[in-house]
Amino acid sequence: MKLVLLSGGSGKRLWPLSNDARSKQFLKVLDDENNNRVSMVQRVYNQLEKVGLGDSAIIATSASQVDMIKNQIGSNVSIVVEPERRDTFPAIALSASFLYSERSIDMDEVIVVLPVDPYVDDAFFHKVVQLEDILDESGADLALMGVTPTFPSSKYGYIVPKKGAESAYLEVSHFKEKPTEKQAEVLMKNGALWNCGVFAFKLSFIIEMIENLGLPTSYLELKKEYEKFNKNSFDYEVVEKAKEIVALSYDGYWKDLGTWNTLTEEMSTSIMGMGTISEDSTNVHLINELEIPVAVLGGRDLIVAASPDGILVSDKQASPKLKELITDFDQRPMYEERIWGWYKILDFVKYDKEKEVITKKICIHNGKSLSYHYHEYRTEVWTIVKGCGQLILNDEIKQVNTGDIVEISPFVRHAIRAIEELEIIEVQSGPNILEEDIKEPISNWNKIKTILQITD
């Protein structure tokens, strides 16, 4: 059995901590069993490893999330990168082609697809393992896992079973998306399950679908023709058209932490970051990523969140409407985690058509490095405010320490590696500063030294 974890999201529902580069699954606001602060994706991956499924998993995601994933769960994880976002069916098809052509997985192998961020007990993943036997036993096209509802929710989709004799699995009659609470009560009485987005199929099932669409089954070739996929969900393209579907019920703990009101229910502390909440406040959570204090006085049922991307003050019950409120917000992500560390934008000024200035604080973890590259259009000035490192300018290497200032002109190739954790204030200036102005990057430090014939 192989697992495909879907990692997407636009970063709107948990704004301002989440953004286009840091979706909800990467926010470190949960605690693990050792009281370490972890993200949803770290929590899930740890659970997979505990039940022996870590090596069986690949993650399907966009290019903007690759560094974040590697930063949080390590560089050994297998990642399938979508050339562009085209919904869940194309992402799953691309992952299937990767397993088929790059990993040579047998066509009878069972593939289980699930979100990268369910908040569940370990028992959930032991149940996932059973989908393999259920699929073989039933001979169905798809085997789903559904959660036994604990209340009549109008937020979730429902898997409605056929009426008949009980067995290890349910035969699926149809699906009902986000019913009213009254409809949900009836569905619960009829044994319906919450659809938690977990389903299994034989590899051959999806490979044949790709062939029927006239697309290549080779991973490398399919990436080149990825835009030919319609932007359709797996539910629309596959689930609604499958001839026979069965479902396995799970009655343990499961929760969708997709909004501030649900996420704060699972946080172990009411304050993260610099700030205070008055004693007469009730059911208030404060999360502050800024380096200035935030105070909440006499608040009721509030989430207060502050980051370089913005500040949110919201009634918790109203927070699910946040995505609709911020649709007009269009700015570059102000905080990102990368495989080498992180950066946050401290200031961004556009003086005229010919000049922009961006001030960043950059942290490079011990032993990590920025790529060797140059810029055509911008000048950079670095001030080393913490740590020490090795700096390469063109083909010369030298050590830099706290207090040093480095000026980098256009077309000067440069890279830096942290001997001790580095913090740098970087001021970029030039016309229309873009990521595309990072030219000919080489990321591996040893490769850089070999090319330049540099010895320590």
Sine and cosine of phi, psi and omega as CSV:
sin_phi,cos_phi,sin_psi,cos_psi,sin_omega,cos_omega
0.00,0.00,0.68,-0.73,0.07,-1.00
-0.87,-0.50,0.53,-0.85,0.01,-1.00
-0.93,-0.37,0.66,-0.75,0.15,-0.99
-0.90,-0.44,0.90,-0.43,0.02,-1.00
-0.99,-0.12,0.82,-0.57,-0.02,-1.00
-1.00,-0.03,0.87,-0.49,0.01,-1.00
-0.87,-0.50,0.98,-0.21,0.00,-1.00
-0.73,-0.69,-0.60,-0.80,0.06,-1.00
0.98,-0.22,0.61,-0.80,-0.05,-1.00
-0.99,-0.12,-0.10,0.99,0.06,-1.00
0.97,0.23,0.45,0.89,-0.06,-1.00
-0.98,-0.17,-0.57,0.82,-0.15,-0.99
-0.96,0.28,-0.38,0.93,0.04,-1.00
-0.88,-0.47,0.49,0.87,0.12,-0.99
-0.88,0.48,0.57,-0.82,0.17,0.99
-1.00,-0.08,0.02,1.00,0.04,-1.00
-0.95,0.31,-0.58,0.81,0.04,-1.00
-1.00,-0.07,0.51,-0.86,0.05,-1.00
-0.50,-0.87,-0.17,-0.99,-0.06,-1.00
-0.90,0.44,-0.38,0.93,0.01,-1.00
-0.99,-0.15,-0.37,0.93,-0.06,-1.00
-0.77,-0.63,1.00,0.03,0.00,-1.00
-0.96,0.26,0.10,-1.00,-0.16,-0.99
-0.84,0.54,-0.54,0.84,-0.09,-1.00
-0.93,0.37,-0.17,0.98,-0.04,-1.00
-0.97,-0.24,0.02,1.00,-0.02,-1.00
-0.98,0.21,0.83,-0.55,-0.05,-1.00
-1.00,0.03,0.98,0.18,-0.04,-1.00
-0.81,-0.59,0.06,1.00,0.02,-1.00
-0.95,-0.32,0.25,-0.97,0.04,-1.00
-0.92,-0.40,0.62,-0.79,0.13,-0.99
-1.00,-0.03,-0.12,-0.99,-0.07,-1.00
-0.92,0.40,-0.29,0.96,0.03,-1.00
-0.98,-0.20,0.24,0.97,0.01,-1.00
0.90,0.44,0.43,0.90,0.13,-0.99
-1.00,0.06,0.59,-0.81,0.02,-1.00
-0.97,0.26,0.85,-0.53,-0.05,-1.00
-0.73,-0.68,0.31,-0.95,0.09,-1.00
-1.00,-0.04,0.12,-0.99,0.04,-1.00
-0.89,0.46,-0.67,0.74,-0.04,-1.00
-0.93,0.37,-0.59,0.81,0.07,-1.00
-0.91,0.41,-0.65,0.76,0.00,-1.00
-0.89,0.45,-0.72,0.69,-0.02,-1.00
-0.91,0.42,-0.68,0.73,-0.04,-1.00
-0.91,0.41,-0.60,0.80,0.09,-1.00
-0.89,0.46,-0.63,0.77,0.02,-1.00
-0.91,0.40,-0.65,0.76,0.04,-1.00
-0.88,0.48,-0.67,0.74,0.00,-1.00
-0.91,0.41,-0.58,0.81,0.00,-1.00
-0.91,0.42,-0.53,0.85,0.00,-1.00
-0.99,-0.14,0.21,0.98,0.10,-1.00
0.98,0.19,0.40,0.92,-0.04,-1.00
-0.94,-0.35,0.01,1.00,-0.06,-1.00
-0.85,0.52,-0.70,0.71,-0.03,-1.00
-0.96,0.28,-0.22,0.98,-0.02,-1.00
-1.00,-0.03,-0.04,1.00,-0.15,-0.99
-0.98,-0.19,0.62,-0.79,0.24,-0.97
-0.83,-0.56,0.42,-0.91,-0.01,-1.00
-0.90,-0.43,0.80,-0.60,0.07,-1.00
-0.99,-0.16,0.83,-0.56,-0.11,-0.99
-0.42,-0.91,-0.02,-1.00,0.06,-1.00
-0.99,-0.11,0.28,-0.96,-0.05,-1.00
-0.86,0.51,-0.52,0.86,-0.06,-1.00
-0.93,0.36,-0.28,0.96,-0.04,-1.00
-0.97,-0.24,-0.06,1.00,-0.11,-0.99
-0.88,0.47,-0.75,0.66,-0.01,-1.00
-0.88,0.48,-0.66,0.75,-0.01,-1.00
-0.88,0.47,-0.69,0.72,0.01,-1.00
-0.89,0.46,-0.74,0.67,-0.02,-1.00
-0.92,0.40,-0.57,0.82,0.04,-1.00
-0.89,0.47,-0.62,0.78,-0.13,-0.99
-1.00,-0.03,-0.54,0.84,-0.04,-1.00
-0.82,-0.57,0.14,0.99,0.12,-0.99
0.98,-0.20,0.31,-0.95,-0.09,-1.00
-0.99,0.11,-0.14,0.99,-0.07,-1.00
-1.00,0.10,-0.19,0.98,-0.03,-1.00
-0.92,0.39,0.64,-0.77,0.03,-1.00
-0.99,0.14,0.77,-0.63,-0.07,-1.00
-0.80,-0.60,0.75,-0.66,0.14,-0.99
-0.97,-0.25,0.87,-0.50,-0.09,-1.00
-0.98,-0.22,0.86,-0.51,0.07,-1.00
-0.95,0.32,0.71,-0.71,0.08,-1.00
-0.89,0.45,-0.49,0.87,0.08,-1.00
-0.37,-0.93,0.30,-0.95,-0.02,-1.00
-0.99,0.17,0.84,-0.54,-0.01,-1.00
-0.66,-0.75,0.52,0.85,0.06,-1.00
0.98,0.20,-0.04,-1.00,-0.24,-0.97
-0.98,0.22,-0.56,0.83,-0.02,-1.00
-0.90,0.44,-0.76,0.65,0.05,-1.00
-0.85,0.52,-0.63,0.78,-0.01,-1.00
-0.90,0.44,-0.66,0.75,0.01,-1.00
-0.94,0.34,-0.64,0.76,0.04,-1.00
-0.89,0.46,-0.68,0.74,0.02,-1.00
-0.89,0.46,-0.65,0.76,0.03,-1.00
-0.90,0.43,-0.64,0.77,0.03,-1.00
-0.90,0.44,-0.65,0.76,0.01,-1.00
-0.92,0.40,-0.55,0.83,0.06,-1.00
-0.90,0.44,-0.74,0.67,0.01,-1.00
-0.89,0.45,-0.60,0.80,-0.06,-1.00
-0.96,0.30,-0.77,0.63,-0.15,-0.99
-1.00,-0.10,-0.49,0.87,-0.03,-1.00
-1.00,-0.09,-0.53,0.85,-0.02,-1.00
-0.96,-0.27,-0.09,1.00,0.04,-1.00
0.82,0.57,0.67,0.75,0.02,-1.00
-0.96,0.29,0.63,-0.77,-0.01,-1.00
-0.89,0.46,0.57,-0.82,-0.04,-1.00
-0.91,0.42,-0.35,0.94,0.03,-1.00
-1.00,0.03,-0.01,1.00,0.00,-1.00
-0.91,0.41,0.65,-0.76,0.03,-1.00
-1.00,0.06,0.77,-0.64,0.03,-1.00
-0.94,-0.35,0.79,-0.61,0.05,-1.00
-0.93,-0.36,0.79,-0.61,0.01,-1.00
-0.95,-0.31,0.71,-0.70,0.03,-1.00
-0.47,-0.88,0.38,-0.93,0.06,-1.00
-0.91,0.42,0.40,-0.92,-0.02,-1.00
-0.99,0.13,-0.08,1.00,-0.17,-0.98
-0.72,-0.69,0.57,0.82,0.07,-1.00
-0.95,0.32,0.61,-0.79,0.07,-1.00
-0.98,-0.18,0.98,-0.20,-0.18,-0.98
-0.60,-0.80,0.24,-0.97,0.17,-0.99
-0.98,0.21,0.25,-0.97,0.04,-1.00
-0.87,0.50,-0.47,0.88,-0.01,-1.00
-0.86,0.51,-0.46,0.89,0.02,-1.00
-0.85,0.53,-0.70,0.72,-0.07,-1.00
-0.98,0.22,-0.45,0.89,0.16,-0.99
-0.90,0.43,-0.57,0.82,0.05,-1.00
-0.94,0.35,-0.61,0.79,0.03,-1.00
-0.83,0.56,-0.64,0.77,-0.01,-1.00
-0.85,0.52,-0.53,0.85,-0.04,-1.00
-0.94,0.34,-0.29,0.96,-0.01,-1.00
-0.87,0.49,-0.51,0.86,0.01,-1.00
-0.88,0.48,-0.75,0.66,0.00,-1.00
-0.92,0.38,-0.62,0.79,0.00,-1.00
-0.89,0.46,-0.66,0.75,0.00,-1.00
-0.91,0.41,-0.67,0.74,0.02,-1.00
-0.92,0.39,-0.69,0.73,-0.05,-1.00
-0.92,0.40,-0.65,0.76,-0.10,-0.99
-0.99,0.11,-0.46,0.89,-0.09,-1.00
0.94,0.33,0.28,0.96,-0.05,-1.00
-0.97,0.23,0.29,-0.96,0.08,-1.00
-0.94,0.34,-0.64,0.77,-0.06,-1.00
-0.70,-0.71,0.58,-0.82,0.16,-0.99
-0.84,-0.54,0.83,-0.55,-0.03,-1.00
-0.96,-0.28,0.38,-0.93,0.18,-0.98
-0.91,-0.42,0.77,-0.64,0.01,-1.00
-0.84,-0.54,0.46,-0.89,-0.02,-1.00
-0.99,-0.13,0.74,-0.67,0.08,-1.00
-0.91,0.42,0.88,-0.48,-0.08,-1.00
-0.90,0.44,0.58,-0.82,0.05,-1.00
-0.96,-0.27,-0.22,0.98,0.07,-1.00
-0.33,-0.94,0.36,-0.93,-0.05,-1.00
-0.97,0.23,1.00,0.07,-0.07,-1.00
-1.00,0.04,0.62,-0.78,0.10,-1.00
-0.99,-0.13,0.05,1.00,-0.06,-1.00
-1.00,0.02,-0.35,0.94,-0.15,-0.99
-0.94,-0.34,0.37,-0.93,0.18,-0.98
-0.99,0.11,0.40,-0.91,-0.06,-1.00
-0.85,-0.53,0.63,-0.78,0.13,-0.99
-0.99,-0.12,0.89,-0.45,-0.09,-1.00
-0.98,-0.20,0.87,-0.49,-0.06,-1.00
-0.99,0.10,0.35,-0.94,0.16,-0.99
-0.96,0.28,0.45,-0.89,0.07,-1.00
-0.99,0.13,0.71,-0.71,-0.01,-1.00
0.20,-0.98,-0.20,-0.98,-0.05,-1.00
-0.92,0.38,0.58,-0.82,0.01,-1.00
-0.97,0.23,0.58,-0.82,0.07,-1.00
-0.52,-0.85,-0.20,-0.98,-0.02,-1.00
-0.93,0.38,-0.26,0.97,0.00,-1.00
-0.60,-0.80,0.24,-0.97,0.02,-1.00
-0.96,-0.29,0.64,-0.77,0.16,-0.99
-1.00,0.08,0.73,-0.68,-0.12,-0.99
-1.00,0.04,0.76,-0.64,0.07,-1.00
-1.00,0.05,-0.82,0.57,-0.01,-1.00
-0.25,-0.97,-0.06,-1.00,-0.02,-1.00
-0.84,-0.55,0.49,-0.87,0.04,-1.00
-0.75,-0.66,0.89,-0.46,-0.03,-1.00
-1.00,0.02,0.81,-0.59,0.14,-0.99
0.63,0.78,0.93,0.38,0.02,-1.00
-0.96,0.29,0.15,-0.99,0.18,-0.98
-0.94,0.34,0.23,-0.97,-0.01,-1.00
-0.90,0.43,-0.59,0.80,0.05,-1.00
-0.90,0.43,-0.69,0.72,0.05,-1.00
-0.89,0.45,-0.62,0.79,0.00,-1.00
-0.89,0.45,-0.60,0.80,0.05,-1.00
-0.87,0.49,-0.67,0.75,0.02,-1.00
-0.92,0.39,-0.67,0.74,0.01,-1.00
-0.87,0.49,-0.66,0.75,0.01,-1.00
-0.89,0.46,-0.65,0.76,0.02,-1.00
-0.89,0.45,-0.47,0.88,0.00,-1.00
-1.00,-0.03,0.19,0.98,0.09,-1.00
0.99,0.12,0.29,0.96,-0.01,-1.00
-0.93,0.36,0.45,-0.89,-0.03,-1.00
-0.89,-0.47,0.49,-0.87,0.16,-0.99
-0.93,0.36,0.70,-0.71,0.06,-1.00
-0.99,0.11,0.93,-0.37,-0.06,-1.00
-0.99,-0.17,0.20,0.98,0.10,-1.00
0.97,0.26,0.46,0.89,0.03,-1.00
-0.91,-0.42,0.82,-0.57,0.00,-1.00
-0.50,-0.86,0.43,-0.90,-0.07,-1.00
-0.78,-0.63,0.50,-0.86,0.03,-1.00
-0.40,-0.92,0.31,-0.95,0.13,-0.99
-0.97,0.26,0.57,-0.82,0.00,-1.00
-0.81,0.59,-0.63,0.78,-0.02,-1.00
-0.86,0.51,-0.51,0.86,-0.05,-1.00
-0.88,0.48,-0.70,0.71,-0.02,-1.00
-0.99,0.16,-0.60,0.80,0.02,-1.00
-0.87,0.50,-0.65,0.76,0.04,-1.00
-0.91,0.42,-0.57,0.82,0.05,-1.00
-0.90,0.43,-0.66,0.75,0.03,-1.00
-0.88,0.47,-0.70,0.71,0.02,-1.00
-0.88,0.47,-0.65,0.76,0.00,-1.00
-0.91,0.41,-0.40,0.92,0.07,-1.00
-0.99,0.11,-0.02,1.00,0.00,-1.00
0.97,0.26,0.41,0.91,-0.03,-1.00
-0.95,-0.32,0.43,-0.90,-0.02,-1.00
-0.95,0.32,0.53,-0.85,0.05,-1.00
-1.00,-0.05,-0.13,0.99,0.10,-0.99
-0.95,0.31,0.75,-0.66,-0.03,-1.00
-0.84,0.54,-0.74,0.67,-0.04,-1.00
-0.91,0.41,-0.62,0.78,0.01,-1.00
-0.96,0.29,-0.60,0.80,-0.01,-1.00
-0.92,0.40,-0.57,0.82,0.06,-1.00
-0.87,0.49,-0.59,0.81,0.00,-1.00
-0.93,0.36,-0.46,0.89,-0.04,-1.00
-0.94,-0.33,0.37,0.93,-0.13,-0.99
-0.88,0.48,-0.53,0.85,-0.04,-1.00
-0.92,0.39,-0.21,0.98,0.03,-1.00
-0.97,0.23,-0.27,0.96,0.11,-0.99
-0.93,0.36,0.65,-0.76,0.19,-0.98
-0.94,0.33,0.49,-0.87,0.03,-1.00
-0.99,0.16,0.97,0.24,-0.05,-1.00
-0.84,-0.54,0.51,-0.86,0.06,-1.00
-0.97,0.24,0.31,-0.95,0.08,-1.00
-0.90,0.44,-0.60,0.80,0.04,-1.00
-0.85,0.52,-0.73,0.69,-0.05,-1.00
-0.95,0.33,-0.70,0.72,-0.15,-0.99
-0.99,0.16,-0.46,0.89,-0.14,-0.99
-0.83,-0.56,-0.84,0.55,-0.15,-0.99
-0.87,0.50,-0.71,0.71,-0.05,-1.00
-0.94,0.34,-0.27,0.96,-0.05,-1.00
-0.96,-0.30,-0.15,0.99,-0.03,-1.00
-0.91,0.41,0.60,-0.80,-0.06,-1.00
-0.97,0.23,-0.65,0.76,-0.06,-1.00
-0.68,-0.74,0.82,-0.57,-0.02,-1.00
-0.76,-0.65,0.68,-0.73,0.09,-1.00
-0.86,-0.51,0.29,-0.96,-0.03,-1.00
-0.67,-0.74,0.56,-0.83,0.05,-1.00
-0.93,-0.37,0.76,-0.65,-0.05,-1.00
-1.00,-0.03,0.61,-0.79,0.05,-1.00
-0.82,-0.57,0.84,-0.55,-0.07,-1.00
-0.93,-0.37,0.33,0.95,0.06,-1.00
-1.00,0.01,-0.25,-0.97,-0.07,-1.00
-0.97,0.23,0.74,-0.67,0.05,-1.00
-0.48,-0.88,0.68,-0.73,0.00,-1.00
-0.48,-0.88,0.64,-0.77,0.09,-1.00
-1.00,-0.07,0.93,-0.38,-0.03,-1.00
-1.00,-0.08,0.76,0.65,-0.12,-0.99
-1.00,0.01,-0.12,0.99,-0.01,-1.00
-0.70,-0.71,0.28,-0.96,-0.08,-1.00
-0.88,0.47,-0.60,0.80,-0.05,-1.00
-0.92,0.39,-0.58,0.81,0.03,-1.00
-0.98,0.18,-0.60,0.80,-0.02,-1.00
-0.91,0.42,-0.68,0.73,-0.05,-1.00
-0.91,0.41,-0.39,0.92,0.05,-1.00
-0.91,0.42,-0.38,0.92,-0.04,-1.00
-0.96,-0.27,0.08,1.00,0.04,-1.00
-0.99,0.12,0.64,-0.77,-0.09,-1.00
-1.00,0.09,-0.21,0.98,-0.01,-1.00
-0.67,-0.74,0.46,-0.89,-0.02,-1.00
-1.00,-0.01,-0.20,0.98,0.00,-1.00
-0.77,-0.64,0.81,-0.59,0.15,-0.99
-0.80,-0.60,0.83,-0.56,-0.03,-1.00
0.99,-0.11,-0.16,-0.99,-0.10,-0.99
-0.99,0.16,0.89,-0.45,0.02,-1.00
0.22,-0.98,0.03,-1.00,0.00,-1.00
-0.52,-0.85,0.48,-0.88,0.06,-1.00
-0.82,-0.57,0.77,-0.63,-0.04,-1.00
-0.91,0.41,0.45,-0.89,-0.05,-1.00
-0.90,0.43,-0.42,0.91,-0.01,-1.00
-1.00,0.04,0.07,1.00,0.11,-0.99
-0.99,0.16,0.49,-0.87,-0.04,-1.00
-0.76,-0.65,0.76,-0.65,0.07,-1.00
0.80,0.60,0.80,0.61,0.02,-1.00
-0.89,-0.46,0.71,-0.71,0.11,-0.99
-0.87,-0.50,0.69,-0.72,0.02,-1.00
-0.83,-0.55,0.84,-0.54,0.08,-1.00
-0.82,-0.57,0.89,-0.45,-0.11,-0.99
-0.80,-0.60,0.91,-0.41,0.05,-1.00
-0.99,-0.15,0.02,1.00,0.03,-1.00
-1.00,0.07,0.26,-0.97,-0.02,-1.00
-0.98,-0.19,0.52,0.86,0.12,-0.99
-0.77,-0.63,0.52,-0.85,-0.08,-1.00
-0.97,0.25,0.48,-0.88,0.08,-1.00
-0.81,-0.58,0.73,-0.69,0.00,-1.00
-0.86,-0.51,0.67,-0.74,0.07,-1.00
-0.87,-0.50,0.82,-0.57,-0.07,-1.00
-0.85,-0.53,0.85,-0.53,0.09,-1.00
0.89,0.45,0.52,0.85,-0.04,-1.00
-0.99,0.13,0.41,-0.91,0.04,-1.00
-0.71,-0.70,0.83,-0.56,0.13,-0.99
0.81,0.59,0.77,0.64,-0.07,-1.00
-0.90,-0.45,0.51,-0.86,0.31,-0.95
-0.91,-0.41,0.82,-0.57,0.08,-1.00
-0.88,-0.48,0.89,-0.46,-0.06,-1.00
-0.76,-0.65,0.73,-0.68,-0.01,-1.00
-0.73,-0.69,0.72,-0.69,0.03,-1.00
-0.50,-0.86,0.10,-0.99,0.07,-1.00
-0.86,0.51,-0.31,0.95,0.00,-1.00
-1.00,0.09,-0.27,0.96,-0.01,-1.00
0.40,-0.92,-0.06,-1.00,0.00,-1.00
-0.76,-0.65,0.73,-0.68,0.01,-1.00
-0.86,-0.51,0.75,-0.67,0.21,-0.98
-0.80,-0.60,0.91,-0.43,-0.13,-0.99
-0.59,-0.81,0.61,-0.80,0.26,-0.96
-0.88,0.47,0.70,-0.71,-0.09,-1.00
-0.88,0.48,-0.66,0.75,-0.03,-1.00
-0.93,0.37,-0.42,0.91,0.02,-1.00
-1.00,0.09,-0.24,0.97,-0.14,-0.99
-0.87,0.49,-0.47,0.88,0.06,-1.00
-0.87,0.48,-0.29,0.96,0.01,-1.00
-1.00,0.05,0.05,1.00,-0.11,-0.99
-0.85,0.53,-0.67,0.74,-0.05,-1.00
-0.84,0.54,-0.62,0.78,0.00,-1.00
-0.93,0.36,-0.53,0.85,-0.08,-1.00
-0.96,0.28,-0.54,0.84,-0.15,-0.99
-0.96,-0.28,0.37,0.93,-0.03,-1.00
-0.87,0.49,-0.46,0.89,-0.03,-1.00
-1.00,0.04,-0.07,1.00,0.03,-1.00
-0.96,0.27,0.86,-0.51,-0.04,-1.00
-0.67,-0.74,1.00,-0.03,0.02,-1.00
-0.62,-0.78,0.36,-0.93,0.05,-1.00
-0.91,0.42,0.52,-0.85,0.07,-1.00
-0.85,0.53,0.73,-0.69,-0.05,-1.00
-1.00,-0.07,-0.16,0.99,0.05,-1.00
-0.62,-0.79,0.73,-0.68,0.06,-1.00
-0.60,-0.80,0.58,-0.81,0.19,-0.98
-0.99,-0.16,0.69,-0.72,0.04,-1.00
-0.85,-0.53,0.16,-0.99,-0.04,-1.00
-0.90,0.44,-0.39,0.92,-0.01,-1.00
-1.00,-0.09,-0.20,0.98,-0.05,-1.00
0.38,-0.92,-0.80,-0.61,0.01,-1.00
-0.40,-0.92,0.26,-0.97,0.18,-0.98
-0.57,-0.82,0.42,-0.91,0.17,-0.99
-0.69,-0.72,0.60,-0.80,-0.01,-1.00
-1.00,0.10,0.85,-0.53,0.00,-1.00
-1.00,0.03,-0.52,0.85,-0.06,-1.00
-0.35,-0.94,0.61,-0.79,0.04,-1.00
-0.65,-0.76,0.87,-0.50,-0.03,-1.00
-0.77,-0.64,0.74,-0.68,0.10,-1.00
-0.93,-0.36,0.96,-0.27,-0.10,-0.99
-0.98,0.21,-0.68,0.73,0.05,-1.00
-0.30,-0.95,-0.17,-0.98,-0.03,-1.00
-0.91,0.41,-0.32,0.95,-0.11,-0.99
-0.98,-0.22,-0.12,0.99,-0.09,-1.00
-0.54,-0.84,0.80,-0.60,0.19,-0.98
-0.85,-0.52,0.49,-0.87,0.09,-1.00
-0.74,-0.68,0.83,-0.56,0.05,-1.00
-0.87,-0.49,0.79,-0.62,0.06,-1.00
-0.94,-0.33,0.82,-0.57,-0.05,-1.00
-0.85,-0.53,0.48,-0.88,0.27,-0.96
-0.95,-0.32,0.84,-0.54,-0.09,-1.00
-0.90,-0.44,0.71,-0.70,0.12,-0.99
-0.89,-0.46,0.83,-0.55,0.05,-1.00
-0.92,-0.38,0.88,-0.48,-0.06,-1.00
-0.93,0.37,0.42,-0.91,-0.02,-1.00
-0.79,0.61,0.81,-0.59,0.02,-1.00
1.00,0.07,-0.17,0.99,0.00,-1.00
-1.00,-0.07,0.25,-0.97,-0.06,-1.00
-0.54,-0.84,0.44,-0.90,0.20,-0.98
-0.99,0.13,0.42,-0.91,-0.04,-1.00
-0.93,0.37,0.37,-0.93,0.10,-1.00
-1.00,0.05,0.90,-0.44,-0.12,-0.99
-0.37,-0.93,0.01,-1.00,0.11,-0.99
-0.63,-0.78,0.21,-0.98,0.05,-1.00
-0.85,-0.53,0.53,-0.85,0.07,-1.00
-1.00,-0.01,-0.56,0.83,-0.26,-0.97
-0.90,-0.44,-0.12,0.99,-0.07,-1.00
-0.78,-0.62,0.46,-0.89,0.13,-0.99
-0.97,-0.24,0.59,-0.81,0.04,-1.00
-0.81,-0.58,0.63,-0.77,0.13,-0.99
-0.83,-0.56,0.85,-0.52,-0.01,-1.00
-0.96,-0.27,0.72,-0.70,0.18,-0.98
-0.89,-0.45,0.88,-0.48,-0.01,-1.00
-0.98,0.19,0.90,-0.43,-0.05,-1.00
-0.95,-0.30,-0.17,0.99,0.03,-1.00
-0.37,-0.93,0.65,-0.76,0.14,-0.99
1.00,0.10,-0.17,-0.99,0.05,-1.00
-0.57,-0.82,0.34,-0.94,-0.06,-1.00
-0.31,-0.95,0.05,-1.00,0.09,-1.00
-0.97,-0.22,0.80,-0.61,-0.02,-1.00
-0.93,-0.37,0.73,-0.69,0.13,-0.99
-0.92,-0.38,0.83,-0.56,0.15,-0.99
-0.87,-0.49,0.90,-0.44,-0.16,-0.99
0.81,0.58,-0.94,-0.33,-0.04,-1.00
-0.89,-0.45,0.33,0.95,0.00,-1.00
-0.92,-0.39,0.60,-0.80,0.00,-1.00
-0.86,-0.51,0.65,-0.76,0.06,-1.00
-0.48,-0.88,0.28,-0.96,0.04,-1.00
-1.00,0.00,0.63,-0.78,0.10,-1.00
-0.85,-0.52,0.53,-0.85,-0.08,-1.00
-0.74,-0.67,0.13,-0.99,0.03,-1.00
-0.80,0.60,0.77,-0.64,0.00,-1.00
0.99,-0.17,-0.28,0.96,0.01,-1.00
-0.95,0.32,0.53,-0.85,0.06,-1.00
-0.86,-0.52,0.73,-0.68,-0.05,-1.00
-0.84,-0.55,0.80,-0.60,0.07,-1.00
-0.96,-0.29,0.76,-0.65,-0.08,-1.00
-0.82,-0.57,0.91,-0.41,-0.02,-1.00
-1.00,0.04,0.27,-0.96,0.09,-1.00
-0.82,0.57,0.59,-0.81,0.05,-1.00
0.96,0.30,0.09,1.00,0.11,-0.99
-1.00,0.00,0.88,-0.47,0.03,-1.00
-0.96,0.27,0.66,-0.75,-0.08,-1.00
-0.46,-0.89,0.42,-0.91,0.07,-1.00
-0.36,-0.93,0.35,-0.94,0.05,-1.00
-0.54,-0.84,0.62,-0.79,0.01,-1.00
-0.82,-0.57,0.67,-0.75,-0.02,-1.00
-1.00,0.10,0.86,-0.50,0.19,-0.98
-0.99,0.15,-0.72,0.69,0.25,-0.97
-0.88,-0.47,0.42,-0.91,-0.06,-1.00
-0.76,0.66,0.80,-0.60,-0.07,-1.00
-0.98,-0.21,0.65,-0.76,0.25,-0.97
-0.83,-0.56,0.75,-0.66,-0.12,-0.99
-0.76,-0.66,0.71,-0.70,0.22,-0.97
-1.00,-0.07,0.88,-0.48,-0.07,-1.00
-0.92,-0.40,0.78,-0.63,0.08,-1.00
-0.92,-0.40,0.91,-0.42,0.03,-1.00
-0.98,-0.20,0.68,-0.73,0.06,-1.00
-0.62,-0.78,0.66,-0.75,-0.01,-1.00
0.31,-0.95,0.00,-1.00,0.02,-1.00
-0.99,0.12,0.79,-0.61,0.15,-0.99
0.78,0.63,0.94,0.34,-0.06,-1.00
-0.95,0.32,0.88,-0.48,-0.06,-1.00
-0.73,-0.68,0.37,-0.93,0.09,-1.00
-0.88,0.47,-0.50,0.87,-0.03,-1.00
-0.90,0.43,-0.21,0.98,0.03,-1.00
-1.00,0.05,0.20,0.98,0.17,-0.98
-1.00,-0.03,0.96,-0.28,-0.18,-0.98
-0.97,-0.23,0.70,-0.71,0.12,-0.99
0.76,0.66,0.80,0.59,-0.04,-1.00
-0.95,0.32,0.63,-0.78,0.15,-0.99
-0.84,-0.55,0.88,-0.48,-0.17,-0.98
-1.00,-0.02,-0.50,0.86,-0.09,-1.00
-0.98,0.18,0.86,-0.51,-0.08,-1.00
-0.89,0.45,-0.67,0.74,0.01,-1.00
-0.90,0.43,-0.59,0.81,0.05,-1.00
-0.91,0.41,-0.63,0.78,0.03,-1.00
-0.87,0.49,-0.73,0.68,-0.03,-1.00
-0.91,0.43,-0.59,0.81,0.01,-1.00
-0.92,0.40,-0.71,0.70,0.00,-1.00
-0.87,0.49,-0.66,0.75,-0.04,-1.00
-1.00,0.02,-0.04,1.00,-0.01,-1.00
0.84,0.55,0.73,0.69,-0.01,-1.00
-0.98,-0.18,0.70,-0.72,0.13,-0.99
-0.87,-0.50,0.56,-0.83,-0.01,-1.00
-0.94,0.35,0.00,0.00,0.00,0.00
